[in-house]
Amino acid sequence: MRLSRRIENLPPYLFVEISRKIAMKRAKGEEVISLAIGDPDMPTPPHIVERLCRAAREPANHRYPETEGLPELRRAIAEWYQGRFGVALDPEEEVLPLIGSKEGIGHIAWCFIDEGDIALVPDPGYPVYAIATTLAGGEPYYMPLIRQNDFLPDLGAIPEGVLQKAKLLWINYPNNPTAATADIEFFNNVVKLAGQHDLAVCHDGPYSEVAFDGYKPLSFLQAEGAKDVGIEFHSLSKSYNMSGWRIGMAVGNATMIDALRRFKSNLDSGIPQAIQYAAIEALRGPQDVIARHNEIYQRRCDLICEALADMGLEVMPTKASLYVWAKVPEGYTSLEFANDLLEEVGVVVTPGIGYGKHGEGFVRLSLTVSDAGLVKALSRLAAWQGKGDKKKKNK
């Protein structure tokens, strides 16, 4: 048989490869502690689980759901955005529940990208932005996120010829993988650029509720005119420890939401209704669970940063997100350093090169490991010494 060219040219997803390496080590009887994947380890709050159980017993929720989600869920999402960000949304036209935000991120390219079109993609960045663009027949143009610019793209450096062919602009703050944050001035500049060049903006904002030291991340939709040019993807995965439940949302520009709804309706049958009722409970129920989770994440973040500093690594500032972004020791590539940690001390981190060429020289560590697992991982990192000439350079 002959596969399509798009599949033949499709690289394995980054975390599939990481999971494969972990499985191989564990198959040999070796204990491996992963700080690689941002998957909350704490359980979903009990009141949300209880609502799921009640909804699962109702026969009406055993049937096909509608693609656009329950009206009550759309209203709950709009209410949450109003309360959290002061952003007004029309539940009928500007809100679309998703089977996890990754589903919508993967599909939106097909709504805008034709053969030869360009999507402006951050580098380093979540791999799905570029992969979805390529699958839809488009070409990613990579916007460097570098330390000297606080890991924000230099919008003024994008060539005019690229802007003329570009259809989509991707941004993501708090950022994965760098943990960088953006202020309203940056978002206002994005809106201005989009208006000047007829760009559709996609802001990926699932980490807005994971923040430390009183910092409150913004929504892109708080920028003046944002709904005229873009949408925001969000998720219940990180906010309420519901990553396995697969529920998120896209909100904002009505034309973009309608395009995504039409595309989805031809490919999926919506989110199981019992999960939708659980999501309503999450959005309307007690919100103090978020602060409790963040206290745990902040403690873990502080411990990781201290351990990395003791190893001689430089850590980038972390005000939000589930990640720590750190420079690798002199003499290592990001992949070499990640492999060294795996082989020498059995700790998994994500090499920055996996997020794009401008991620080279860094590794990402996740805060989503149990306290006991983290203590053991940090003890192992403290024992790491490096090898050969690279060890001498590090010292």
C-alpha positions as a Markdown table, in Angstrom:
| # | Residue | x | y | z |
|---|---|---|---|---|
| 1 | Met | 0.0 | 0.0 | 0.0 |
| 2 | Arg | 1.1 | 3.6 | -0.5 |
| 3 | Leu | 0.6 | 6.2 | 2.2 |
| 4 | Ser | -0.1 | 9.8 | 1.5 |
| 5 | Arg | 2.9 | 12.1 | 1.2 |
| 6 | Arg | 1.7 | 14.1 | 4.2 |
| 7 | Ile | 1.9 | 11.0 | 6.4 |
| 8 | Glu | 5.2 | 9.8 | 4.9 |
| 9 | Asn | 6.7 | 13.2 | 5.7 |
| 10 | Leu | 5.1 | 13.5 | 9.2 |
| 11 | Pro | 7.6 | 13.2 | 12.0 |
| 12 | Pro | 6.6 | 11.4 | 15.2 |
| 13 | Tyr | 5.1 | 13.6 | 17.8 |
| 14 | Leu | 7.7 | 14.8 | 20.3 |
| 15 | Phe | 6.1 | 13.2 | 23.4 |
| 16 | Val | 5.5 | 9.9 | 21.6 |
| 17 | Glu | 9.3 | 9.6 | 21.3 |
| 18 | Ile | 9.9 | 10.6 | 24.9 |
| 19 | Ser | 7.3 | 8.1 | 26.1 |
| 20 | Arg | 9.0 | 5.4 | 24.0 |
| 21 | Lys | 12.4 | 6.0 | 25.6 |
| 22 | Ile | 10.8 | 5.9 | 29.0 |
| 23 | Ala | 9.1 | 2.6 | 28.2 |
| 24 | Met | 12.3 | 1.1 | 27.0 |
| 25 | Lys | 14.2 | 2.0 | 30.2 |
| 26 | Arg | 11.4 | 0.7 | 32.4 |
| 27 | Ala | 11.2 | -2.5 | 30.4 |
| 28 | Lys | 14.8 | -3.1 | 31.5 |
| 29 | Gly | 13.7 | -2.8 | 35.1 |
| 30 | Glu | 15.2 | 0.7 | 35.5 |
| 31 | Glu | 13.3 | 3.4 | 37.5 |
| 32 | Val | 12.7 | 6.5 | 35.5 |
| 33 | Ile | 11.3 | 9.8 | 36.8 |
| 34 | Ser | 9.8 | 12.0 | 34.1 |
| 35 | Leu | 9.8 | 15.8 | 34.3 |
| 36 | Ala | 9.0 | 16.0 | 30.6 |
| 37 | Ile | 5.3 | 16.2 | 30.0 |
| 38 | Gly | 2.9 | 18.9 | 31.4 |
| 39 | Asp | 0.2 | 16.5 | 32.6 |
| 40 | Pro | -1.2 | 17.5 | 36.0 |
| 41 | Asp | -0.6 | 14.8 | 38.5 |
| 42 | Met | -3.1 | 16.0 | 41.1 |
| 43 | Pro | -6.7 | 14.6 | 40.8 |
| 44 | Thr | -9.7 | 16.4 | 39.4 |
| 45 | Pro | -11.5 | 18.1 | 42.3 |
| 46 | Pro | -14.1 | 15.8 | 43.9 |
| 47 | His | -17.1 | 18.1 | 43.2 |
| 48 | Ile | -16.4 | 17.9 | 39.5 |
| 49 | Val | -16.0 | 14.1 | 39.6 |
| 50 | Glu | -19.3 | 13.8 | 41.5 |
| 51 | Arg | -21.1 | 15.9 | 38.8 |
| 52 | Leu | -19.7 | 13.6 | 36.1 |
| 53 | Cys | -21.0 | 10.5 | 38.0 |
| 54 | Arg | -24.5 | 12.0 | 38.3 |
| 55 | Ala | -24.6 | 13.0 | 34.6 |
| 56 | Ala | -23.3 | 9.6 | 33.5 |
| 57 | Arg | -26.4 | 7.9 | 35.1 |
| 58 | Glu | -28.8 | 10.0 | 33.0 |
| 59 | Pro | -29.9 | 8.1 | 29.8 |
| 60 | Ala | -30.1 | 11.4 | 27.8 |
| 61 | Asn | -26.3 | 11.7 | 28.1 |
| 62 | His | -25.7 | 8.3 | 26.5 |
| 63 | Arg | -26.6 | 9.6 | 23.1 |
| 64 | Tyr | -24.7 | 11.5 | 20.4 |
| 65 | Pro | -23.9 | 15.1 | 21.6 |
| 66 | Glu | -24.1 | 18.1 | 19.4 |
| 67 | Thr | -20.9 | 19.5 | 17.8 |
| 68 | Glu | -21.4 | 22.9 | 19.3 |
| 69 | Gly | -21.9 | 21.7 | 22.8 |
| 70 | Leu | -24.7 | 22.2 | 25.3 |
| 71 | Pro | -26.1 | 25.8 | 25.4 |
| 72 | Glu | -25.5 | 25.7 | 29.2 |
| 73 | Leu | -21.9 | 24.9 | 28.7 |
| 74 | Arg | -21.4 | 27.8 | 26.3 |
| 75 | Arg | -23.1 | 30.1 | 28.7 |
| 76 | Ala | -20.8 | 28.9 | 31.5 |
| 77 | Ile | -17.7 | 29.5 | 29.4 |
| 78 | Ala | -19.0 | 33.0 | 28.6 |
| 79 | Glu | -19.7 | 33.7 | 32.3 |
| 80 | Trp | -16.2 | 32.4 | 33.3 |
| 81 | Tyr | -14.5 | 34.7 | 30.7 |
| 82 | Gln | -16.6 | 37.7 | 31.9 |
| 83 | Gly | -15.7 | 37.0 | 35.6 |
| 84 | Arg | -12.1 | 36.2 | 35.1 |
| 85 | Phe | -11.0 | 38.6 | 32.3 |
| 86 | Gly | -13.9 | 41.1 | 32.0 |
| 87 | Val | -14.4 | 39.9 | 28.4 |
| 88 | Ala | -18.0 | 39.7 | 27.1 |
| 89 | Leu | -18.8 | 36.8 | 24.8 |
| 90 | Asp | -21.9 | 35.8 | 22.9 |
| 91 | Pro | -22.5 | 32.2 | 23.9 |
| 92 | Glu | -24.2 | 31.5 | 20.6 |
| 93 | Glu | -21.7 | 33.0 | 18.2 |
| 94 | Glu | -18.4 | 33.5 | 20.0 |
| 95 | Val | -18.0 | 30.3 | 22.0 |
| 96 | Leu | -17.2 | 26.8 | 20.8 |
| 97 | Pro | -16.5 | 23.8 | 23.2 |
| 98 | Leu | -13.7 | 21.5 | 22.0 |
| 99 | Ile | -12.6 | 17.9 | 22.5 |
| 100 | Gly | -9.6 | 19.4 | 24.3 |
| 101 | Ser | -7.9 | 22.5 | 22.9 |
| 102 | Lys | -5.4 | 20.5 | 20.9 |
| 103 | Glu | -8.3 | 19.3 | 18.7 |
| 104 | Gly | -9.2 | 22.9 | 17.8 |
| 105 | Ile | -5.6 | 24.0 | 17.4 |
| 106 | Gly | -5.1 | 21.1 | 14.9 |
| 107 | His | -8.2 | 21.9 | 13.0 |
| 108 | Ile | -8.1 | 25.7 | 12.7 |
| 109 | Ala | -5.4 | 25.6 | 10.1 |
| 110 | Trp | -7.7 | 23.7 | 7.7 |
| 111 | Cys | -10.2 | 26.6 | 8.0 |
| 112 | Phe | -7.7 | 29.2 | 6.8 |
| 113 | Ile | -4.7 | 27.7 | 5.1 |
| 114 | Asp | -4.7 | 26.8 | 1.4 |
| 115 | Glu | -1.8 | 25.4 | -0.6 |
| 116 | Gly | 1.1 | 27.8 | -0.3 |
| 117 | Asp | -0.3 | 30.0 | 2.4 |
| 118 | Ile | 1.9 | 30.9 | 5.4 |
| 119 | Ala | 1.2 | 30.7 | 9.1 |
| 120 | Leu | 3.4 | 32.7 | 11.5 |
| 121 | Val | 4.5 | 30.3 | 14.2 |
| 122 | Pro | 6.6 | 30.9 | 17.3 |
| 123 | Asp | 9.9 | 29.1 | 17.6 |
| 124 | Pro | 10.3 | 27.5 | 20.1 |
| 125 | Gly | 6.6 | 26.6 | 20.2 |
| 126 | Tyr | 4.0 | 23.9 | 20.7 |
| 127 | Pro | 4.7 | 21.6 | 17.7 |
| 128 | Val | 1.0 | 21.3 | 16.7 |
| 129 | Tyr | 1.0 | 24.9 | 15.3 |
| 130 | Ala | 3.5 | 24.1 | 12.6 |
| 131 | Ile | 2.4 | 20.5 | 12.0 |
| 132 | Ala | -1.2 | 21.4 | 11.4 |
| 133 | Thr | -0.1 | 24.2 | 9.0 |
| 134 | Thr | 2.0 | 21.7 | 7.0 |
| 135 | Leu | -0.8 | 19.1 | 7.0 |
| 136 | Ala | -3.2 | 21.7 | 5.6 |
| 137 | Gly | -0.7 | 22.4 | 2.7 |
| 138 | Gly | 0.7 | 25.6 | 4.1 |
| 139 | Glu | 4.1 | 26.7 | 5.2 |
| 140 | Pro | 5.2 | 27.7 | 8.7 |
| 141 | Tyr | 7.2 | 30.9 | 9.0 |
| 142 | Tyr | 9.1 | 30.7 | 12.3 |
| 143 | Met | 9.2 | 33.7 | 14.5 |
| 144 | Pro | 12.2 | 33.4 | 16.9 |
| 145 | Leu | 11.5 | 33.6 | 20.6 |
| 146 | Ile | 14.8 | 34.6 | 22.0 |
| 147 | Arg | 16.0 | 35.6 | 25.5 |
| 148 | Gln | 17.1 | 39.1 | 24.4 |
| 149 | Asn | 13.4 | 39.9 | 23.5 |
| 150 | Asp | 11.9 | 38.2 | 26.6 |
| 151 | Phe | 10.8 | 35.3 | 24.4 |
| 152 | Leu | 8.3 | 37.5 | 22.6 |
| 153 | Pro | 8.3 | 37.5 | 18.8 |
| 154 | Asp | 9.7 | 40.6 | 17.1 |
| 155 | Leu | 6.7 | 41.5 | 15.1 |
| 156 | Gly | 8.6 | 44.3 | 13.3 |
| 157 | Ala | 11.2 | 41.8 | 12.0 |
| 158 | Ile | 8.7 | 39.8 | 9.9 |
| 159 | Pro | 9.4 | 40.4 | 6.2 |
| 160 | Glu | 6.7 | 42.3 | 4.2 |
| 161 | Gly | 6.7 | 39.5 | 1.6 |
| 162 | Val | 5.9 | 37.0 | 4.3 |
| 163 | Leu | 3.2 | 39.1 | 5.8 |
| 164 | Gln | 1.5 | 39.4 | 2.4 |
| 165 | Lys | 1.2 | 35.6 | 2.1 |
| 166 | Ala | 0.4 | 34.9 | 5.8 |
| 167 | Lys | -3.1 | 34.0 | 6.9 |
| 168 | Leu | -2.6 | 32.9 | 10.5 |
| 169 | Leu | -0.6 | 34.3 | 13.4 |
| 170 | Trp | 0.0 | 32.0 | 16.4 |
| 171 | Ile | 0.9 | 33.3 | 19.8 |
| 172 | Asn | 0.9 | 31.5 | 23.2 |
| 173 | Tyr | 1.2 | 33.2 | 26.6 |
| 174 | Pro | 2.0 | 32.2 | 29.3 |
| 175 | Asn | 4.3 | 30.4 | 27.0 |
| 176 | Asn | 5.1 | 26.7 | 26.4 |
| 177 | Pro | 7.9 | 25.9 | 26.6 |
| 178 | Thr | 9.7 | 29.1 | 27.8 |
| 179 | Ala | 7.2 | 30.1 | 30.6 |
| 180 | Ala | 7.4 | 33.7 | 29.3 |
| 181 | Thr | 4.5 | 36.0 | 29.8 |
| 182 | Ala | 3.1 | 38.9 | 27.7 |
| 183 | Asp | 1.6 | 42.2 | 28.7 |
| 184 | Ile | -1.3 | 44.1 | 27.2 |
| 185 | Glu | 1.0 | 46.3 | 25.1 |
| 186 | Phe | 2.2 | 43.2 | 23.3 |
| 187 | Phe | -1.3 | 42.0 | 22.6 |
| 188 | Asn | -2.3 | 45.4 | 21.4 |
| 189 | Asn | 0.6 | 45.3 | 18.9 |
| 190 | Val | -0.6 | 41.9 | 17.7 |
| 191 | Val | -4.1 | 43.3 | 17.1 |
| 192 | Lys | -2.6 | 46.2 | 15.2 |
| 193 | Leu | -0.4 | 44.0 | 13.0 |
| 194 | Ala | -3.3 | 41.7 | 12.3 |
| 195 | Gly | -5.5 | 44.5 | 11.2 |
| 196 | Gln | -2.9 | 45.9 | 8.9 |
| 197 | His | -2.2 | 42.6 | 7.1 |
| 198 | Asp | -5.6 | 40.8 | 7.3 |
| 199 | Leu | -4.3 | 38.1 | 9.6 |
| 200 | Ala | -6.4 | 35.8 | 11.7 |
| 201 | Val | -4.8 | 35.6 | 15.2 |
| 202 | Cys | -4.9 | 32.4 | 17.3 |
| 203 | His | -3.9 | 32.8 | 20.9 |
| 204 | Asp | -3.3 | 29.6 | 22.8 |
| 205 | Gly | -3.9 | 30.4 | 26.5 |
| 206 | Pro | -4.3 | 27.2 | 28.5 |
| 207 | Tyr | -1.9 | 28.3 | 31.3 |
| 208 | Ser | -3.6 | 31.5 | 32.3 |
| 209 | Glu | -4.7 | 30.0 | 35.6 |
| 210 | Val | -1.3 | 28.6 | 36.6 |
| 211 | Ala | 0.6 | 31.5 | 38.0 |
| 212 | Phe | 2.7 | 32.5 | 41.0 |
| 213 | Asp | 3.4 | 35.3 | 43.5 |
| 214 | Gly | 0.0 | 37.0 | 42.8 |
| 215 | Tyr | 0.6 | 37.3 | 39.1 |
| 216 | Lys | -2.6 | 37.2 | 37.0 |
| 217 | Pro | -2.0 | 36.4 | 33.3 |
| 218 | Leu | -4.0 | 38.2 | 30.7 |
| 219 | Ser | -6.3 | 37.0 | 28.0 |
| 220 | Phe | -5.5 | 38.1 | 24.4 |
| 221 | Leu | -9.2 | 39.1 | 24.1 |
| 222 | Gln | -8.6 | 41.9 | 26.7 |
| 223 | Ala | -6.7 | 43.8 | 24.0 |
| 224 | Glu | -8.8 | 46.5 | 22.3 |
| 225 | Gly | -10.2 | 45.1 | 19.0 |
| 226 | Ala | -8.9 | 41.5 | 19.7 |
| 227 | Lys | -12.3 | 40.0 | 18.8 |
| 228 | Asp | -12.2 | 41.7 | 15.4 |
| 229 | Val | -9.1 | 39.7 | 14.4 |
| 230 | Gly | -8.8 | 36.6 | 16.5 |
| 231 | Ile | -9.8 | 33.8 | 18.8 |
| 232 | Glu | -8.3 | 32.3 | 22.0 |
| 233 | Phe | -8.0 | 28.6 | 22.7 |
| 234 | His | -8.4 | 27.6 | 26.4 |
| 235 | Ser | -8.7 | 24.3 | 28.3 |
| 236 | Leu | -9.9 | 22.8 | 31.5 |
| 237 | Ser | -6.9 | 20.5 | 31.5 |
| 238 | Lys | -4.5 | 22.6 | 33.5 |
| 239 | Ser | -6.9 | 24.8 | 35.4 |
| 240 | Tyr | -8.9 | 21.9 | 36.9 |
| 241 | Asn | -6.6 | 18.9 | 36.4 |
| 242 | Met | -8.9 | 17.5 | 33.7 |
| 243 | Ser | -6.3 | 16.7 | 31.0 |
| 244 | Gly | -7.7 | 13.2 | 30.5 |
| 245 | Trp | -11.3 | 14.4 | 30.2 |
| 246 | Arg | -10.5 | 16.2 | 26.9 |
| 247 | Ile | -12.5 | 19.3 | 27.1 |
| 248 | Gly | -11.5 | 22.9 | 26.1 |
| 249 | Met | -12.9 | 25.8 | 24.1 |
| 250 | Ala | -12.3 | 28.4 | 21.4 |
| 251 | Val | -13.7 | 31.8 | 22.0 |
| 252 | Gly | -13.7 | 35.2 | 20.2 |
| 253 | Asn | -14.2 | 36.2 | 16.6 |
| 254 | Ala | -17.6 | 34.9 | 15.4 |
| 255 | Thr | -16.4 | 34.2 | 11.8 |
| 256 | Met | -13.5 | 32.2 | 13.0 |
| 257 | Ile | -15.7 | 30.3 | 15.5 |
| 258 | Asp | -18.2 | 29.5 | 12.8 |
| 259 | Ala | -15.5 | 28.2 | 10.4 |
| 260 | Leu | -14.1 | 25.9 | 13.1 |
| 261 | Arg | -17.6 | 24.7 | 14.0 |
| 262 | Arg | -18.4 | 23.8 | 10.4 |
| 263 | Phe | -15.1 | 22.0 | 10.0 |
| 264 | Lys | -15.6 | 20.1 | 13.3 |
| 265 | Ser | -19.2 | 19.1 | 12.5 |
| 266 | Asn | -17.9 | 17.1 | 9.5 |
| 267 | Leu | -15.3 | 15.3 | 11.5 |
| 268 | Asp | -16.5 | 14.6 | 15.1 |
| 269 | Ser | -19.7 | 14.2 | 17.1 |
| 270 | Gly | -18.9 | 16.5 | 20.0 |
| 271 | Ile | -17.9 | 16.1 | 23.6 |
| 272 | Pro | -19.7 | 13.4 | 25.7 |
| 273 | Gln | -22.5 | 15.2 | 27.5 |
| 274 | Ala | -21.6 | 13.9 | 31.0 |
| 275 | Ile | -18.2 | 15.5 | 30.6 |
| 276 | Gln | -19.9 | 18.7 | 29.5 |
| 277 | Tyr | -21.9 | 18.8 | 32.7 |
| 278 | Ala | -18.7 | 18.2 | 34.7 |
| 279 | Ala | -17.1 | 21.1 | 32.9 |
| 280 | Ile | -20.1 | 23.4 | 33.8 |
| 281 | Glu | -19.5 | 22.4 | 37.4 |
| 282 | Ala | -15.8 | 23.2 | 37.1 |
| 283 | Leu | -16.5 | 26.6 | 35.6 |
| 284 | Arg | -19.3 | 27.6 | 38.0 |
| 285 | Gly | -18.2 | 25.8 | 41.1 |
| 286 | Pro | -15.6 | 26.7 | 43.8 |
| 287 | Gln | -12.6 | 28.4 | 42.2 |
| 288 | Asp | -10.4 | 28.2 | 45.3 |
| 289 | Val | -9.0 | 24.8 | 44.0 |
| 290 | Ile | -6.9 | 26.8 | 41.5 |
| 291 | Ala | -5.1 | 28.7 | 44.2 |
| 292 | Arg | -4.5 | 25.5 | 46.2 |
| 293 | His | -3.0 | 23.8 | 43.1 |
| 294 | Asn | -0.9 | 26.9 | 42.4 |
| 295 | Glu | 0.6 | 26.8 | 45.9 |
| 296 | Ile | 1.8 | 23.3 | 45.2 |
| 297 | Tyr | 3.2 | 24.2 | 41.7 |
| 298 | Gln | 5.0 | 27.2 | 43.1 |
| 299 | Arg | 6.7 | 25.2 | 45.8 |
| 300 | Arg | 7.8 | 22.6 | 43.2 |
| 301 | Cys | 9.0 | 25.4 | 40.9 |
| 302 | Asp | 11.1 | 26.9 | 43.6 |
| 303 | Leu | 12.6 | 23.5 | 44.4 |
| 304 | Ile | 13.5 | 22.8 | 40.8 |
| 305 | Cys | 15.0 | 26.2 | 40.2 |
| 306 | Glu | 17.1 | 25.8 | 43.3 |
| 307 | Ala | 18.3 | 22.4 | 42.2 |
| 308 | Leu | 19.2 | 23.5 | 38.7 |
| 309 | Ala | 21.1 | 26.5 | 40.1 |
| 310 | Asp | 23.1 | 24.1 | 42.3 |
| 311 | Met | 24.0 | 22.2 | 39.1 |
| 312 | Gly | 25.3 | 25.4 | 37.6 |
| 313 | Leu | 22.4 | 25.9 | 35.2 |
| 314 | Glu | 20.8 | 29.2 | 34.4 |
| 315 | Val | 17.0 | 29.3 | 34.8 |
| 316 | Met | 14.7 | 31.7 | 33.0 |
| 317 | Pro | 12.2 | 33.6 | 35.1 |
| 318 | Thr | 9.0 | 31.7 | 35.8 |
| 319 | Lys | 5.8 | 33.7 | 36.7 |
| 320 | Ala | 3.3 | 31.3 | 35.2 |
| 321 | Ser | 2.8 | 28.0 | 33.3 |
| 322 | Leu | 3.7 | 24.5 | 34.3 |
| 323 | Tyr | 7.3 | 24.7 | 33.2 |
| 324 | Val | 10.8 | 25.7 | 34.0 |
| 325 | Trp | 13.0 | 26.7 | 31.0 |
| 326 | Ala | 16.7 | 26.3 | 31.7 |
| 327 | Lys | 20.0 | 26.7 | 29.8 |
| 328 | Val | 22.0 | 23.5 | 29.3 |
| 329 | Pro | 25.6 | 23.3 | 30.5 |
| 330 | Glu | 28.4 | 24.6 | 28.3 |
| 331 | Gly | 29.5 | 21.9 | 25.9 |
| 332 | Tyr | 26.1 | 20.2 | 25.5 |
| 333 | Thr | 23.3 | 20.4 | 23.0 |
| 334 | Ser | 19.9 | 20.1 | 24.5 |
| 335 | Leu | 19.5 | 16.6 | 23.2 |
| 336 | Glu | 22.9 | 15.5 | 24.6 |
| 337 | Phe | 22.1 | 16.9 | 28.0 |
| 338 | Ala | 18.6 | 15.3 | 28.1 |
| 339 | Asn | 20.1 | 12.0 | 27.1 |
| 340 | Asp | 22.9 | 12.3 | 29.6 |
| 341 | Leu | 20.3 | 12.9 | 32.4 |
| 342 | Leu | 18.3 | 9.9 | 31.3 |
| 343 | Glu | 21.2 | 7.6 | 31.1 |
| 344 | Glu | 23.2 | 8.7 | 34.1 |
| 345 | Val | 20.5 | 9.5 | 36.7 |
| 346 | Gly | 17.2 | 8.2 | 35.2 |
| 347 | Val | 15.5 | 11.7 | 35.0 |
| 348 | Val | 13.7 | 12.7 | 31.8 |
| 349 | Val | 13.6 | 16.4 | 30.7 |
| 350 | Thr | 12.5 | 17.7 | 27.3 |
| 351 | Pro | 15.2 | 19.0 | 25.0 |
| 352 | Gly | 14.5 | 22.5 | 23.7 |
| 353 | Ile | 15.3 | 21.5 | 20.1 |
| 354 | Gly | 12.1 | 19.5 | 20.1 |
| 355 | Tyr | 10.2 | 22.8 | 20.0 |
| 356 | Gly | 12.2 | 24.3 | 17.2 |
| 357 | Lys | 15.7 | 25.4 | 16.3 |
| 358 | His | 15.6 | 28.4 | 18.6 |
| 359 | Gly | 14.9 | 26.1 | 21.5 |
| 360 | Glu | 18.4 | 24.7 | 21.1 |
| 361 | Gly | 20.5 | 25.3 | 24.2 |
| 362 | Phe | 17.6 | 24.9 | 26.6 |
| 363 | Val | 15.6 | 22.1 | 28.3 |
| 364 | Arg | 12.1 | 22.2 | 29.7 |
| 365 | Leu | 11.2 | 20.7 | 33.0 |
| 366 | Ser | 7.6 | 20.2 | 34.1 |
| 367 | Leu | 6.1 | 20.8 | 37.5 |
| 368 | Thr | 3.6 | 18.0 | 37.2 |
| 369 | Val | 5.2 | 15.2 | 39.1 |
| 370 | Ser | 4.2 | 14.1 | 42.6 |
| 371 | Asp | 6.0 | 15.7 | 45.6 |
| 372 | Ala | 7.6 | 12.3 | 46.4 |
| 373 | Gly | 8.7 | 11.8 | 42.8 |
| 374 | Leu | 10.1 | 15.3 | 42.6 |
| 375 | Val | 12.2 | 14.9 | 45.8 |
| 376 | Lys | 13.7 | 11.7 | 44.3 |
| 377 | Ala | 14.3 | 13.4 | 40.9 |
| 378 | Leu | 16.0 | 16.4 | 42.5 |
| 379 | Ser | 18.2 | 14.1 | 44.6 |
| 380 | Arg | 19.2 | 12.3 | 41.4 |
| 381 | Leu | 19.9 | 15.6 | 39.6 |
| 382 | Ala | 22.1 | 16.6 | 42.5 |
| 383 | Ala | 24.2 | 13.5 | 41.9 |
| 384 | Trp | 24.7 | 14.3 | 38.2 |
| 385 | Gln | 28.2 | 15.0 | 37.3 |
| 386 | Gly | 28.4 | 15.0 | 33.5 |
| 387 | Lys | 30.8 | 12.9 | 31.6 |
| 388 | Gly | 34.2 | 13.2 | 29.9 |
| 389 | Asp | 35.3 | 16.6 | 28.5 |
| 390 | Lys | 31.8 | 18.0 | 28.9 |
| 391 | Lys | 32.1 | 17.3 | 32.7 |
| 392 | Lys | 35.3 | 19.4 | 32.8 |
| 393 | Lys | 33.6 | 22.2 | 30.8 |
| 394 | Asn | 30.7 | 22.2 | 33.2 |
| 395 | Lys | 32.9 | 22.6 | 36.2 |
